Amino acid sequence: PETISTPLGDFDTIKVVVTHTTYLAGAEVSRGQDISWYSPKIGRAVRTEETSWDTETQSWVLGRVHEITSVTFP
């Protein structure tokens, strides 16, 4: 569990990390991670970060960030 701040406010969340690897002809060609902070209160992720693995620095590099800015309930 983590509390995070977004443009819509603070949320109590569950952090979910998905790591994926792409292979071509049996050799690894890319690796990435999608990290999402899921809010049970509103039933969706309120922040997601897409990262890729940099083989030169041996570290994750942040690509895109998506944050919730509004929500409408029926």
PQR file of N, CA, C, O and H, with PARSE charges and radii, in Angstrom:
ATOM      1  N   PRO A   1       0.822  -1.207   0.000 -0.5600 1.5000
ATOM      2  CA  PRO A   1       0.000   0.000   0.000  0.2800 2.0000
ATOM      3  C   PRO A   1       0.865   1.270   0.000  0.5500 1.7000
ATOM      4  O   PRO A   1       1.879   1.345   0.695 -0.5500 1.4000
ATOM      5  N   GLU A   2       0.453   2.243  -0.776 -0.4000 1.5000
ATOM      6  CA  GLU A   2       1.135   3.538  -0.817 -0.0000 2.0000
ATOM      7  C   GLU A   2       0.093   4.639  -0.980  0.5500 1.7000
ATOM      8  O   GLU A   2      -0.930   4.447  -1.637 -0.5500 1.4000
ATOM      9  H   GLU A   2      -0.371   2.182  -1.341  0.4000 1.0000
ATOM     10  N   THR A   3       0.360   5.782  -0.382 -0.4000 1.5000
ATOM     11  CA  THR A   3      -0.455   6.967  -0.618 -0.0000 2.0000
ATOM     12  C   THR A   3       0.293   7.832  -1.613  0.5500 1.7000
ATOM     13  O   THR A   3       1.459   8.160  -1.395 -0.5500 1.4000
ATOM     14  H   THR A   3       1.191   5.938   0.152  0.4000 1.0000
ATOM     15  N   ILE A   4      -0.370   8.210  -2.718 -0.4000 1.5000
ATOM     16  CA  ILE A   4       0.284   9.055  -3.716 -0.0000 2.0000
ATOM     17  C   ILE A   4      -0.563  10.288  -3.989  0.5500 1.7000
ATOM     18  O   ILE A   4      -1.773  10.292  -3.758 -0.5500 1.4000
ATOM     19  H   ILE A   4      -1.318   7.943  -2.895  0.4000 1.0000
ATOM     20  N   SER A   5       0.090  11.334  -4.483 -0.4000 1.5000
ATOM     21  CA  SER A   5      -0.578  12.578  -4.846 -0.0000 2.0000
ATOM     22  C   SER A   5      -0.691  12.663  -6.360  0.5500 1.7000
ATOM     23  O   SER A   5       0.256  12.351  -7.082 -0.5500 1.4000
ATOM     24  H   SER A   5       1.072  11.331  -4.670  0.4000 1.0000
ATOM     25  N   THR A   6      -1.856  13.089  -6.832 -0.4000 1.5000
ATOM     26  CA  THR A   6      -2.109  13.298  -8.259 -0.0000 2.0000
ATOM     27  C   THR A   6      -2.742  14.678  -8.419  0.5500 1.7000
ATOM     28  O   THR A   6      -3.072  15.322  -7.423 -0.5500 1.4000
ATOM     29  H   THR A   6      -2.625  13.343  -6.245  0.4000 1.0000
ATOM     30  N   PRO A   7      -2.915  15.140  -9.653 -0.5600 1.5000
ATOM     31  CA  PRO A   7      -3.608  16.417  -9.842  0.2800 2.0000
ATOM     32  C   PRO A   7      -5.039  16.419  -9.278  0.5500 1.7000
ATOM     33  O   PRO A   7      -5.594  17.481  -8.996 -0.5500 1.4000
ATOM     34  N   LEU A   8      -5.634  15.223  -9.116 -0.4000 1.5000
ATOM     35  CA  LEU A   8      -6.990  15.111  -8.579 -0.0000 2.0000
ATOM     36  C   LEU A   8      -7.010  15.022  -7.056  0.5500 1.7000
ATOM     37  O   LEU A   8      -8.070  15.145  -6.443 -0.5500 1.4000
ATOM     38  H   LEU A   8      -5.183  14.360  -9.345  0.4000 1.0000
ATOM     39  N   GLY A   9      -5.837  14.808  -6.439 -0.4000 1.5000
ATOM     40  CA  GLY A   9      -5.773  14.698  -4.985 -0.0000 2.0000
ATOM     41  C   GLY A   9      -4.946  13.507  -4.544  0.5500 1.7000
ATOM     42  O   GLY A   9      -4.283  12.868  -5.360 -0.5500 1.4000
ATOM     43  H   GLY A   9      -4.976  14.708  -6.938  0.4000 1.0000
ATOM     44  N   ASP A  10      -4.984  13.207  -3.251 -0.4000 1.5000
ATOM     45  CA  ASP A  10      -4.236  12.096  -2.669 -0.0000 2.0000
ATOM     46  C   ASP A  10      -5.102  10.840  -2.663  0.5500 1.7000
ATOM     47  O   ASP A  10      -6.310  10.899  -2.434 -0.5500 1.4000
ATOM     48  H   ASP A  10      -5.523  13.726  -2.588  0.4000 1.0000
ATOM     49  N   PHE A  11      -4.449   9.688  -2.924 -0.4000 1.5000
ATOM     50  CA  PHE A  11      -5.160   8.416  -2.962 -0.0000 2.0000
ATOM     51  C   PHE A  11      -4.377   7.352  -2.207  0.5500 1.7000
ATOM     52  O   PHE A  11      -3.150   7.293  -2.296 -0.5500 1.4000
ATOM     53  H   PHE A  11      -3.468   9.639  -3.110  0.4000 1.0000
ATOM     54  N   ASP A  12      -5.093   6.509  -1.461 -0.4000 1.5000
ATOM     55  CA  ASP A  12      -4.513   5.301  -0.888 -0.0000 2.0000
ATOM     56  C   ASP A  12      -4.553   4.261  -1.997  0.5500 1.7000
ATOM     57  O   ASP A  12      -5.612   3.993  -2.564 -0.5500 1.4000
ATOM     58  H   ASP A  12      -6.089   6.556  -1.388  0.4000 1.0000
ATOM     59  N   THR A  13      -3.391   3.671  -2.311 -0.4000 1.5000
ATOM     60  CA  THR A  13      -3.296   2.796  -3.477 -0.0000 2.0000
ATOM     61  C   THR A  13      -2.584   1.493  -3.165  0.5500 1.7000
ATOM     62  O   THR A  13      -1.974   1.318  -2.110 -0.5500 1.4000
ATOM     63  H   THR A  13      -2.530   3.889  -1.850  0.4000 1.0000
ATOM     64  N   ILE A  14      -2.686   0.592  -4.123 -0.4000 1.5000
ATOM     65  CA  ILE A  14      -1.909  -0.646  -4.139 -0.0000 2.0000
ATOM     66  C   ILE A  14      -0.995  -0.558  -5.353  0.5500 1.7000
ATOM     67  O   ILE A  14      -1.467  -0.363  -6.473 -0.5500 1.4000
ATOM     68  H   ILE A  14      -3.181   0.734  -4.980  0.4000 1.0000
ATOM     69  N   LYS A  15       0.305  -0.700  -5.140 -0.4000 1.5000
ATOM     70  CA  LYS A  15       1.275  -0.599  -6.234 -0.0000 2.0000
ATOM     71  C   LYS A  15       1.376  -1.944  -6.960  0.5500 1.7000
ATOM     72  O   LYS A  15       1.587  -2.985  -6.338 -0.5500 1.4000
ATOM     73  H   LYS A  15       0.689  -0.859  -4.230  0.4000 1.0000
ATOM     74  N   VAL A  16       1.220  -1.902  -8.292 -0.4000 1.5000
ATOM     75  CA  VAL A  16       1.282  -3.101  -9.128 -0.0000 2.0000
ATOM     76  C   VAL A  16       2.408  -2.905 -10.139  0.5500 1.7000
ATOM     77  O   VAL A  16       2.415  -1.923 -10.881 -0.5500 1.4000
ATOM     78  H   VAL A  16       1.048  -1.056  -8.797  0.4000 1.0000
ATOM     79  N   VAL A  17       3.365  -3.846 -10.169 -0.4000 1.5000
ATOM     80  CA  VAL A  17       4.498  -3.771 -11.095 -0.0000 2.0000
ATOM     81  C   VAL A  17       4.426  -4.946 -12.066  0.5500 1.7000
ATOM     82  O   VAL A  17       4.385  -6.104 -11.649 -0.5500 1.4000
ATOM     83  H   VAL A  17       3.359  -4.644  -9.566  0.4000 1.0000
ATOM     84  N   VAL A  18       4.410  -4.640 -13.363 -0.4000 1.5000
ATOM     85  CA  VAL A  18       4.416  -5.659 -14.414 -0.0000 2.0000
ATOM     86  C   VAL A  18       5.693  -5.482 -15.214  0.5500 1.7000
ATOM     87  O   VAL A  18       5.936  -4.413 -15.776 -0.5500 1.4000
ATOM     88  H   VAL A  18       4.444  -3.699 -13.702  0.4000 1.0000
ATOM     89  N   THR A  19       6.515  -6.530 -15.269 -0.4000 1.5000
ATOM     90  CA  THR A  19       7.756  -6.501 -16.045 -0.0000 2.0000
ATOM     91  C   THR A  19       7.564  -7.366 -17.281  0.5500 1.7000
ATOM     92  O   THR A  19       7.033  -8.473 -17.195 -0.5500 1.4000
ATOM     93  H   THR A  19       6.318  -7.398 -14.812  0.4000 1.0000
ATOM     94  N   HIS A  20       7.997  -6.858 -18.432 -0.4000 1.5000
ATOM     95  CA  HIS A  20       7.851  -7.612 -19.672 -0.0000 2.0000
ATOM     96  C   HIS A  20       9.164  -7.601 -20.458  0.5500 1.7000
ATOM     97  O   HIS A  20       9.912  -6.623 -20.442 -0.5500 1.4000
ATOM     98  H   HIS A  20       8.428  -5.959 -18.502  0.4000 1.0000
ATOM     99  N   THR A  21       9.419  -8.709 -21.141 -0.4000 1.5000
ATOM    100  CA  THR A  21      10.633  -8.883 -21.939 -0.0000 2.0000
ATOM    101  C   THR A  21      10.232  -9.315 -23.343  0.5500 1.7000
ATOM    102  O   THR A  21       9.354 -10.160 -23.516 -0.5500 1.4000
ATOM    103  H   THR A  21       8.811  -9.503 -21.154  0.4000 1.0000
ATOM    104  N   THR A  22      10.884  -8.724 -24.345 -0.4000 1.5000
ATOM    105  CA  THR A  22      10.636  -9.080 -25.743 -0.0000 2.0000
ATOM    106  C   THR A  22      11.848  -9.830 -26.282  0.5500 1.7000
ATOM    107  O   THR A  22      12.989  -9.404 -26.104 -0.5500 1.4000
ATOM    108  H   THR A  22      11.597  -8.037 -24.204  0.4000 1.0000
ATOM    109  N   TYR A  23      11.581 -10.953 -26.945 -0.4000 1.5000
ATOM    110  CA  TYR A  23      12.637 -11.777 -27.526 -0.0000 2.0000
ATOM    111  C   TYR A  23      12.473 -11.831 -29.040  0.5500 1.7000
ATOM    112  O   TYR A  23      11.352 -11.827 -29.549 -0.5500 1.4000
ATOM    113  H   TYR A  23      10.654 -11.299 -27.090  0.4000 1.0000
ATOM    114  N   LEU A  24      13.586 -11.880 -29.755 -0.4000 1.5000
ATOM    115  CA  LEU A  24      13.599 -12.056 -31.199 -0.0000 2.0000
ATOM    116  C   LEU A  24      14.612 -13.145 -31.513  0.5500 1.7000
ATOM    117  O   LEU A  24      15.796 -13.004 -31.207 -0.5500 1.4000
ATOM    118  H   LEU A  24      14.497 -11.883 -29.342  0.4000 1.0000
ATOM    119  N   ALA A  25      14.154 -14.219 -32.118 -0.4000 1.5000
ATOM    120  CA  ALA A  25      15.009 -15.370 -32.439 -0.0000 2.0000
ATOM    121  C   ALA A  25      15.738 -15.877 -31.195  0.5500 1.7000
ATOM    122  O   ALA A  25      16.907 -16.258 -31.260 -0.5500 1.4000
ATOM    123  H   ALA A  25      13.192 -14.333 -32.368  0.4000 1.0000
ATOM    124  N   GLY A  26      15.029 -15.877 -30.058 -0.4000 1.5000
ATOM    125  CA  GLY A  26      15.584 -16.410 -28.825 -0.0000 2.0000
ATOM    126  C   GLY A  26      16.476 -15.461 -28.043  0.5500 1.7000
ATOM    127  O   GLY A  26      16.932 -15.807 -26.953 -0.5500 1.4000
ATOM    128  H   GLY A  26      14.080 -15.568 -30.005  0.4000 1.0000
ATOM    129  N   ALA A  27      16.737 -14.259 -28.581 -0.4000 1.5000
ATOM    130  CA  ALA A  27      17.586 -13.287 -27.887 -0.0000 2.0000
ATOM    131  C   ALA A  27      16.735 -12.136 -27.350  0.5500 1.7000
ATOM    132  O   ALA A  27      15.827 -11.653 -28.026 -0.5500 1.4000
ATOM    133  H   ALA A  27      16.366 -13.978 -29.466  0.4000 1.0000
ATOM    134  N   GLU A  28      17.038 -11.709 -26.138 -0.4000 1.5000
ATOM    135  CA  GLU A  28      16.313 -10.584 -25.549 -0.0000 2.0000
ATOM    136  C   GLU A  28      16.640  -9.311 -26.320  0.5500 1.7000
ATOM    137  O   GLU A  28      17.808  -8.982 -26.523 -0.5500 1.4000
ATOM    138  H   GLU A  28      17.776 -12.101 -25.589  0.4000 1.0000
ATOM    139  N   VAL A  29      15.601  -8.598 -26.750 -0.4000 1.5000
ATOM    140  CA  VAL A  29      15.829  -7.352 -27.483 -0.0000 2.0000
ATOM    141  C   VAL A  29      15.345  -6.124 -26.713  0.5500 1.7000
ATOM    142  O   VAL A  29      15.799  -5.011 -26.980 -0.5500 1.4000
ATOM    143  H   VAL A  29      14.651  -8.865 -26.586  0.4000 1.0000
ATOM    144  N   SER A  30      14.432  -6.313 -25.764 -0.4000 1.5000
ATOM    145  CA  SER A  30      14.000  -5.188 -24.937 -0.0000 2.0000
ATOM    146  C   SER A  30      13.356  -5.693 -23.663  0.5500 1.7000
ATOM    147  O   SER A  30      12.886  -6.827 -23.571 -0.5500 1.4000
ATOM    148  H   SER A  30      14.064  -7.217 -25.547  0.4000 1.0000
ATOM    149  N   ARG A  31      13.355  -4.801 -22.684 -0.4000 1.5000
ATOM    150  CA  ARG A  31      12.752  -5.106 -21.392 -0.0000 2.0000
ATOM    151  C   ARG A  31      12.066  -3.841 -20.888  0.5500 1.7000
ATOM    152  O   ARG A  31      12.587  -2.739 -21.059 -0.5500 1.4000
ATOM    153  H   ARG A  31      13.737  -3.879 -22.758  0.4000 1.0000
ATOM    154  N   GLY A  32      10.923  -3.995 -20.283 -0.4000 1.5000
ATOM    155  CA  GLY A  32      10.201  -2.836 -19.778 -0.0000 2.0000
ATOM    156  C   GLY A  32       9.432  -3.150 -18.512  0.5500 1.7000
ATOM    157  O   GLY A  32       9.266  -4.307 -18.127 -0.5500 1.4000
ATOM    158  H   GLY A  32      10.500  -4.891 -20.144  0.4000 1.0000
ATOM    159  N   GLN A  33       8.968  -2.086 -17.875 -0.4000 1.5000
ATOM    160  CA  GLN A  33       8.136  -2.213 -16.684 -0.0000 2.0000
ATOM    161  C   GLN A  33       7.005  -1.213 -16.768  0.5500 1.7000
ATOM    162  O   GLN A  33       7.203  -0.068 -17.174 -0.5500 1.4000
ATOM    163  H   GLN A  33       9.103  -1.145 -18.188  0.4000 1.0000
ATOM    164  N   ASP A  34       5.825  -1.647 -16.385 -0.4000 1.5000
ATOM    165  CA  ASP A  34       4.692  -0.754 -16.201 -0.0000 2.0000
ATOM    166  C   ASP A  34       4.359  -0.796 -14.713  0.5500 1.7000
ATOM    167  O   ASP A  34       4.080  -1.858 -14.155 -0.5500 1.4000
ATOM    168  H   ASP A  34       5.664  -2.577 -16.056  0.4000 1.0000
ATOM    169  N   ILE A  35       4.394   0.366 -14.087 -0.4000 1.5000
ATOM    170  CA  ILE A  35       4.097   0.460 -12.661 -0.0000 2.0000
ATOM    171  C   ILE A  35       2.814   1.266 -12.520  0.5500 1.7000
ATOM    172  O   ILE A  35       2.730   2.400 -12.991 -0.5500 1.4000
ATOM    173  H   ILE A  35       4.621   1.228 -14.540  0.4000 1.0000
ATOM    174  N   SER A  36       1.816   0.679 -11.869 -0.4000 1.5000
ATOM    175  CA  SER A  36       0.534   1.348 -11.683 -0.0000 2.0000
ATOM    176  C   SER A  36       0.205   1.420 -10.207  0.5500 1.7000
ATOM    177  O   SER A  36       0.536   0.524  -9.431 -0.5500 1.4000
ATOM    178  H   SER A  36       1.884  -0.242 -11.485  0.4000 1.0000
ATOM    179  N   TRP A  37      -0.452   2.503  -9.837 -0.4000 1.5000
ATOM    180  CA  TRP A  37      -0.956   2.664  -8.486 -0.0000 2.0000
ATOM    181  C   TRP A  37      -2.473   2.606  -8.585  0.5500 1.7000
ATOM    182  O   TRP A  37      -3.110   3.526  -9.097 -0.5500 1.4000
ATOM    183  H   TRP A  37      -0.722   3.231 -10.467  0.4000 1.0000
ATOM    184  N   TYR A  38      -3.044   1.512  -8.088 -0.4000 1.5000
ATOM    185  CA  TYR A  38      -4.465   1.226  -8.194 -0.0000 2.0000
ATOM    186  C   TYR A  38      -5.180   1.698  -6.931  0.5500 1.7000
ATOM    187  O   TYR A  38      -4.770   1.376  -5.816 -0.5500 1.4000
ATOM    188  H   TYR A  38      -2.526   0.765  -7.672  0.4000 1.0000
ATOM    189  N   SER A  39      -6.245   2.459  -7.119 -0.4000 1.5000
ATOM    190  CA  SER A  39      -7.055   2.941  -5.999 -0.0000 2.0000
ATOM    191  C   SER A  39      -8.313   2.100  -5.872  0.5500 1.7000
ATOM    192  O   SER A  39      -9.190   2.179  -6.732 -0.5500 1.4000
ATOM    193  H   SER A  39      -6.578   2.720  -8.025  0.4000 1.0000
ATOM    194  N   PRO A  40      -8.424   1.293  -4.815 -0.5600 1.5000
ATOM    195  CA  PRO A  40      -9.659   0.531  -4.604  0.2800 2.0000
ATOM    196  C   PRO A  40     -10.883   1.446  -4.445  0.5500 1.7000
ATOM    197  O   PRO A  40     -11.998   1.051  -4.785 -0.5500 1.4000
ATOM    198  N   LYS A  41     -10.681   2.650  -3.936 -0.4000 1.5000
ATOM    199  CA  LYS A  41     -11.789   3.579  -3.695 -0.0000 2.0000
ATOM    200  C   LYS A  41     -12.514   3.951  -4.994  0.5500 1.7000
ATOM    201  O   LYS A  41     -13.741   4.046  -5.011 -0.5500 1.4000
ATOM    202  H   LYS A  41      -9.775   2.971  -3.660  0.4000 1.0000
ATOM    203  N   ILE A  42     -11.756   4.163  -6.087 -0.4000 1.5000
ATOM    204  CA  ILE A  42     -12.413   4.528  -7.345 -0.0000 2.0000
ATOM    205  C   ILE A  42     -12.359   3.404  -8.383  0.5500 1.7000
ATOM    206  O   ILE A  42     -12.943   3.527  -9.460 -0.5500 1.4000
ATOM    207  H   ILE A  42     -10.759   4.086  -6.073  0.4000 1.0000
ATOM    208  N   GLY A  43     -11.663   2.312  -8.065 -0.4000 1.5000
ATOM    209  CA  GLY A  43     -11.672   1.135  -8.932 -0.0000 2.0000
ATOM    210  C   GLY A  43     -10.841   1.238 -10.189  0.5500 1.7000
ATOM    211  O   GLY A  43     -11.172   0.624 -11.203 -0.5500 1.4000
ATOM    212  H   GLY A  43     -11.188   2.212  -7.191  0.4000 1.0000
ATOM    213  N   ARG A  44      -9.749   2.016 -10.137 -0.4000 1.5000
ATOM    214  CA  ARG A  44      -8.869   2.111 -11.302 -0.0000 2.0000
ATOM    215  C   ARG A  44      -7.502   2.656 -10.883  0.5500 1.7000
ATOM    216  O   ARG A  44      -7.313   3.129  -9.762 -0.5500 1.4000
ATOM    217  H   ARG A  44      -9.480   2.514  -9.312  0.4000 1.0000
ATOM    218  N   ALA A  45      -6.560   2.573 -11.820 -0.4000 1.5000
ATOM    219  CA  ALA A  45      -5.236   3.136 -11.563 -0.0000 2.0000
ATOM    220  C   ALA A  45      -5.335   4.659 -11.595  0.5500 1.7000
ATOM    221  O   ALA A  45      -6.015   5.229 -12.447 -0.5500 1.4000
ATOM    222  H   ALA A  45      -6.714   2.189 -12.730  0.4000 1.0000
ATOM    223  N   VAL A  46      -4.644   5.311 -10.653 -0.4000 1.5000
ATOM    224  CA  VAL A  46      -4.635   6.771 -10.628 -0.0000 2.0000
ATOM    225  C   VAL A  46      -3.309   7.328 -11.141  0.5500 1.7000
ATOM    226  O   VAL A  46      -3.193   8.526 -11.398 -0.5500 1.4000
ATOM    227  H   VAL A  46      -4.091   4.847  -9.960  0.4000 1.0000
ATOM    228  N   ARG A  47      -2.312   6.458 -11.290 -0.4000 1.5000
ATOM    229  CA  ARG A  47      -1.023   6.853 -11.869 -0.0000 2.0000
ATOM    230  C   ARG A  47      -0.386   5.614 -12.494  0.5500 1.7000
ATOM    231  O   ARG A  47      -0.442   4.525 -11.923 -0.5500 1.4000
ATOM    232  H   ARG A  47      -2.406   5.484 -11.081  0.4000 1.0000
ATOM    233  N   THR A  48       0.219   5.786 -13.666 -0.4000 1.5000
ATOM    234  CA  THR A  48       0.947   4.708 -14.322 -0.0000 2.0000
ATOM    235  C   THR A  48       2.248   5.273 -14.876  0.5500 1.7000
ATOM    236  O   THR A  48       2.260   6.351 -15.471 -0.5500 1.4000
ATOM    237  H   THR A  48       0.265   6.671 -14.129  0.4000 1.0000
ATOM    238  N   GLU A  49       3.343   4.543 -14.680 -0.4000 1.5000
ATOM    239  CA  GLU A  49       4.644   4.906 -15.241 -0.0000 2.0000
ATOM    240  C   GLU A  49       5.118   3.783 -16.154  0.5500 1.7000
ATOM    241  O   GLU A  49       5.107   2.614 -15.767 -0.5500 1.4000
ATOM    242  H   GLU A  49       3.333   3.667 -14.196  0.4000 1.0000
ATOM    243  N   GLU A  50       5.531   4.138 -17.361 -0.4000 1.5000
ATOM    244  CA  GLU A  50       6.084   3.173 -18.299 -0.0000 2.0000
ATOM    245  C   GLU A  50       7.596   3.388 -18.349  0.5500 1.7000
ATOM    246  O   GLU A  50       8.062   4.500 -18.600 -0.5500 1.4000
ATOM    247  H   GLU A  50       5.539   5.087 -17.676  0.4000 1.0000
ATOM    248  N   THR A  51       8.357   2.323 -18.109 -0.4000 1.5000
ATOM    249  CA  THR A  51       9.809   2.427 -18.104 -0.0000 2.0000
ATOM    250  C   THR A  51      10.417   1.383 -19.041  0.5500 1.7000
ATOM    251  O   THR A  51       9.771   0.400 -19.404 -0.5500 1.4000
ATOM    252  H   THR A  51       7.979   1.420 -17.905  0.4000 1.0000
ATOM    253  N   SER A  52      11.666   1.618 -19.422 -0.4000 1.5000
ATOM    254  CA  SER A  52      12.412   0.643 -20.222 -0.0000 2.0000
ATOM    255  C   SER A  52      13.784   0.460 -19.590  0.5500 1.7000
ATOM    256  O   SER A  52      14.274   1.337 -18.879 -0.5500 1.4000
ATOM    257  H   SER A  52      12.191   2.417 -19.127  0.4000 1.0000
ATOM    258  N   TRP A  53      14.397  -0.686 -19.857 -0.4000 1.5000
ATOM    259  CA  TRP A  53      15.694  -1.028 -19.285 -0.0000 2.0000
ATOM    260  C   TRP A  53      16.800  -0.495 -20.183  0.5500 1.7000
ATOM    261  O   TRP A  53      16.814  -0.781 -21.381 -0.5500 1.4000
ATOM    262  H   TRP A  53      13.999  -1.398 -20.435  0.4000 1.0000
ATOM    263  N   ASP A  54      17.730   0.277 -19.621 -0.4000 1.5000
ATOM    264  CA  ASP A  54      18.880   0.797 -20.354 -0.0000 2.0000
ATOM    265  C   ASP A  54      20.057  -0.132 -20.107  0.5500 1.7000
ATOM    266  O   ASP A  54      20.569  -0.209 -18.990 -0.5500 1.4000
ATOM    267  H   ASP A  54      17.719   0.509 -18.649  0.4000 1.0000
ATOM    268  N   THR A  55      20.487  -0.834 -21.145 -0.4000 1.5000
ATOM    269  CA  THR A  55      21.560  -1.813 -20.987 -0.0000 2.0000
ATOM    270  C   THR A  55      22.904  -1.156 -20.697  0.5500 1.7000
ATOM    271  O   THR A  55      23.771  -1.784 -20.088 -0.5500 1.4000
ATOM    272  H   THR A  55      20.072  -0.771 -22.053  0.4000 1.0000
ATOM    273  N   GLU A  56      23.098   0.094 -21.120 -0.4000 1.5000
ATOM    274  CA  GLU A  56      24.367   0.780 -20.849 -0.0000 2.0000
ATOM    275  C   GLU A  56      24.506   1.172 -19.388  0.5500 1.7000
ATOM    276  O   GLU A  56      25.555   0.957 -18.781 -0.5500 1.4000
ATOM    277  H   GLU A  56      22.394   0.604 -21.614  0.4000 1.0000
ATOM    278  N   THR A  57      23.438   1.754 -18.815 -0.4000 1.5000
ATOM    279  CA  THR A  57      23.508   2.199 -17.422 -0.0000 2.0000
ATOM    280  C   THR A  57      23.022   1.137 -16.447  0.5500 1.7000
ATOM    281  O   THR A  57      23.162   1.283 -15.233 -0.5500 1.4000
ATOM    282  H   THR A  57      22.586   1.929 -19.308  0.4000 1.0000
ATOM    283  N   GLN A  58      22.433   0.036 -17.005 -0.4000 1.5000
ATOM    284  CA  GLN A  58      21.878  -1.033 -16.181 -0.0000 2.0000
ATOM    285  C   GLN A  58      20.867  -0.482 -15.175  0.5500 1.7000
ATOM    286  O   GLN A  58      20.914  -0.788 -13.984 -0.5500 1.4000
ATOM    287  H   GLN A  58      22.319  -0.083 -17.992  0.4000 1.0000
ATOM    288  N   SER A  59      19.940   0.352 -15.701 -0.4000 1.5000
ATOM    289  CA  SER A  59      18.921   0.937 -14.836 -0.0000 2.0000
ATOM    290  C   SER A  59      17.644   1.175 -15.637  0.5500 1.7000
ATOM    291  O   SER A  59      17.653   1.189 -16.868 -0.5500 1.4000
ATOM    292  H   SER A  59      19.902   0.601 -16.669  0.4000 1.0000
ATOM    293  N   TRP A  60      16.537   1.363 -14.900 -0.4000 1.5000
ATOM    294  CA  TRP A  60      15.251   1.655 -15.527 -0.0000 2.0000
ATOM    295  C   TRP A  60      15.195   3.129 -15.897  0.5500 1.7000
ATOM    296  O   TRP A  60      15.610   3.988 -15.120 -0.5500 1.4000
ATOM    297  H   TRP A  60      16.529   1.352 -13.900  0.4000 1.0000
ATOM    298  N   VAL A  61      14.672   3.421 -17.105 -0.4000 1.5000
ATOM    299  CA  VAL A  61      14.533   4.785 -17.592 -0.0000 2.0000
ATOM    300  C   VAL A  61      13.045   5.088 -17.736  0.5500 1.7000
ATOM    301  O   VAL A  61      12.307   4.349 -18.389 -0.5500 1.4000
ATOM    302  H   VAL A  61      14.335   2.723 -17.736  0.4000 1.0000
ATOM    303  N   LEU A  62      12.624   6.172 -17.124 -0.4000 1.5000
ATOM    304  CA  LEU A  62      11.211   6.554 -17.163 -0.0000 2.0000
ATOM    305  C   LEU A  62      10.839   7.036 -18.556  0.5500 1.7000
ATOM    306  O   LEU A  62      11.513   7.888 -19.136 -0.5500 1.4000
ATOM    307  H   LEU A  62      13.223   6.772 -16.594  0.4000 1.0000
ATOM    308  N   GLY A  63       9.763   6.482 -19.077 -0.4000 1.5000
ATOM    309  CA  GLY A  63       9.252   6.893 -20.383 -0.0000 2.0000
ATOM    310  C   GLY A  63       8.049   7.800 -20.202  0.5500 1.7000
ATOM    311  O   GLY A  63       8.200   9.012 -20.053 -0.5500 1.4000
ATOM    312  H   GLY A  63       9.216   5.790 -18.606  0.4000 1.0000
ATOM    313  N   ARG A  64       6.853   7.219 -20.214 -0.4000 1.5000
ATOM    314  CA  ARG A  64       5.627   8.002 -20.085 -0.0000 2.0000
ATOM    315  C   ARG A  64       5.021   7.871 -18.692  0.5500 1.7000
ATOM    316  O   ARG A  64       5.156   6.843 -18.028 -0.5500 1.4000
ATOM    317  H   ARG A  64       6.730   6.234 -20.336  0.4000 1.0000
ATOM    318  N   VAL A  65       4.347   8.943 -18.269 -0.4000 1.5000
ATOM    319  CA  VAL A  65       3.619   8.955 -16.997 -0.0000 2.0000
ATOM    320  C   VAL A  65       2.181   9.371 -17.299  0.5500 1.7000
ATOM    321  O   VAL A  65       1.943  10.341 -18.020 -0.5500 1.4000
ATOM    322  H   VAL A  65       4.237   9.778 -18.808  0.4000 1.0000
ATOM    323  N   HIS A  66       1.238   8.636 -16.746 -0.4000 1.5000
ATOM    324  CA  HIS A  66      -0.175   8.955 -16.888 -0.0000 2.0000
ATOM    325  C   HIS A  66      -0.747   9.160 -15.491  0.5500 1.7000
ATOM    326  O   HIS A  66      -0.566   8.315 -14.614 -0.5500 1.4000
ATOM    327  H   HIS A  66       1.431   7.849 -16.161  0.4000 1.0000
ATOM    328  N   GLU A  67      -1.443  10.291 -15.280 -0.4000 1.5000
ATOM    329  CA  GLU A  67      -2.057  10.549 -13.979 -0.0000 2.0000
ATOM    330  C   GLU A  67      -3.521  10.935 -14.164  0.5500 1.7000
ATOM    331  O   GLU A  67      -3.893  11.584 -15.142 -0.5500 1.4000
ATOM    332  H   GLU A  67      -1.589  10.977 -15.993  0.4000 1.0000
ATOM    333  N   ILE A  68      -4.326  10.530 -13.220 -0.4000 1.5000
ATOM    334  CA  ILE A  68      -5.744  10.853 -13.245 -0.0000 2.0000
ATOM    335  C   ILE A  68      -5.924  12.346 -12.983  0.5500 1.7000
ATOM    336  O   ILE A  68      -5.287  12.915 -12.097 -0.5500 1.4000
ATOM    337  H   ILE A  68      -4.024  10.003 -12.425  0.4000 1.0000
ATOM    338  N   THR A  69      -6.790  12.961 -13.759 -0.4000 1.5000
ATOM    339  CA  THR A  69      -7.080  14.392 -13.556 -0.0000 2.0000
ATOM    340  C   THR A  69      -8.553  14.641 -13.259  0.5500 1.7000
ATOM    341  O   THR A  69      -8.915  15.691 -12.729 -0.5500 1.4000
ATOM    342  H   THR A  69      -7.308  12.499 -14.479  0.4000 1.0000
ATOM    343  N   SER A  70      -9.408  13.665 -13.606 -0.4000 1.5000
ATOM    344  CA  SER A  70     -10.827  13.803 -13.276 -0.0000 2.0000
ATOM    345  C   SER A  70     -11.455  12.420 -13.301  0.5500 1.7000
ATOM    346  O   SER A  70     -10.906  11.483 -13.880 -0.5500 1.4000
ATOM    347  H   SER A  70      -9.113  12.813 -14.037  0.4000 1.0000
ATOM    348  N   VAL A  71     -12.609  12.306 -12.667 -0.4000 1.5000
ATOM    349  CA  VAL A  71     -13.360  11.055 -12.662 -0.0000 2.0000
ATOM    350  C   VAL A  71     -14.841  11.389 -12.547  0.5500 1.7000
ATOM    351  O   VAL A  71     -15.230  12.294 -11.809 -0.5500 1.4000
ATOM    352  H   VAL A  71     -13.056  13.067 -12.196  0.4000 1.0000
ATOM    353  N   THR A  72     -15.662  10.647 -13.287 -0.4000 1.5000
ATOM    354  CA  THR A  72     -17.106  10.831 -13.242 -0.0000 2.0000
ATOM    355  C   THR A  72     -17.747   9.489 -12.930  0.5500 1.7000
ATOM    356  O   THR A  72     -17.466   8.490 -13.592 -0.5500 1.4000
ATOM    357  H   THR A  72     -15.346   9.912 -13.887  0.4000 1.0000
ATOM    358  N   PHE A  73     -18.599   9.467 -11.931 -0.4000 1.5000
ATOM    359  CA  PHE A  73     -19.312   8.244 -11.573 -0.0000 2.0000
ATOM    360  C   PHE A  73     -20.748   8.342 -12.062  0.5500 1.7000
ATOM    361  O   PHE A  73     -21.357   9.410 -12.006 -0.5500 1.4000
ATOM    362  H   PHE A  73     -18.827  10.278 -11.393  0.4000 1.0000
ATOM    363  N   PRO A  74     -21.298   7.208 -12.551 -0.5600 1.5000
ATOM    364  CA  PRO A  74     -22.683   7.222 -13.032  0.2800 2.0000
ATOM    365  C   PRO A  74     -23.673   7.478 -11.917  0.5500 1.7000
ATOM    366  O   PRO A  74     -24.879   7.520 -12.159 -0.5500 1.4000
TER
END
